[in-house]
């Protein structure tokens, strides 16, 4: 659904659908209106310049469905699998993303923005592809887009490298004069140019290969990884080449698990065990059904920093203002979903949310937390002093109230954040070592434990990489005198997050609806109607298994006005 048409001789491209600078009301319920308006948002000139050939990223391989609601291969628990037969589309920059999953799921996560996976140099970066839907063959672009995001869970799509290799352009290929290995491939900014360092066999120093691109033209892809096992090349190998996958090719697309989306799975598994203890032994909670996943900013970038968002704090701030406050895409979805609990992913996501909606957070967590997101997790997960987003307003005589539990978590992209671990400041670790020398020696020498030095804004940590139950049992058995200090510094983020869900369940804010007939069991949906899956524009094969279409929608524009009021009331005043 992004750009249609390849780069022509005069280096011009076009956006499909055309971009619009501000939303145009459609008269549909908000959850449907977001499909039509967010998809074609062009408010940010950084992502959507007036001259499409000046887009800073891409163009990237793209695919389209052959039907509006294709029946795809199921995943099971595979990390990668052949998903669906698709047709290639013109290379493009991915469209802004609406939320993944059920619009009335009681658990919501919000991150910063989608990760532009294809930007990373290497074999996987070369293979990633993005949806670029069309209305060819009697299909409907909007139905495809809505269907794709309704049922997306923990995967993103890629082509097979053997398919990609067919469309490497001959012109400009970088060929290796000798055998060797790729050492690094650095992309420190949104510049289309980057360096690849290699070490040729027999050389005593690295050689830097400069990869130079021009915006709007087919991009270079690196065909080897910067780390083993796929970093070794032979003499005469093509190490990098321009990629230009043409439209209209029938191909199989693969789905690849994304660690970010997977990070909530262990939390659900622990919560399932809790539900089983309450009598719900058949509970099988799902990402995309019981958990919906959203981002504060809808357009993708490879990293969140000024270097990848136009080069200055001002350009970054403009993007945040446009998406979070001006268009308020995320908060519009939030007021329609009305989740029981919101997990903000990472300190940066929280900072962004706090700046726009901090006045609605009670109690407000510590500013400048001593251990970053780990401090925020500890504070917001405290059952004795729970943190909530609370808002109430009256629009056209109708009242709207929301009270959602708020939890801030470490960033989902880093698995090490979710290892069981002990965290203290350098001074506290020094005092601990002086007081409990033998225990400190155990932590620093046991092969199952990794020490991670303190960084700016975080504590130093001893992370249990293997056999956590064995390590903890040994600590209890051999170092009983140190347990008090260690227990106060211990963090198992997955367990803490699952504990919040258990608290909410005990309070009645979360509940489980058992299976009935052909309907599977699920976490009970949130209050309010939803017509996302069945409406005048499309009807998905599974319909709405939660009977939300039978509830009356609020007046058209009501939830938009609620979101506008939240934006107006949310900004912190100093």
PyMOL commands that set and color helices and strands:
alter all, ss='L'
color gray80, all
select helices_A, chain A and resi 30-38+52-54+117-119+123-127+136-138+141-150+161-167+259-262+265-277+306-308+313-326+329-337+347-360+372-380+383-385+415-418+426-435+437-445+468-478+480-489+493-507+548-550+558-570
alter helices_A, ss='H'
color red, helices_A
select strands_A, chain A and resi 3-4+14-15+60-64+80-92+107-115+130-131+155-158+174-175+180-186+194-200+207-211+220-222+232-233+238-242+250-257+291-301+341-345+361-362+388-395+398-409+421-424+449-452+460-464+490-491+512-513+522-523
alter strands_A, ss='S'
color yellow, strands_A
deselect
rebuild
show_as cartoon
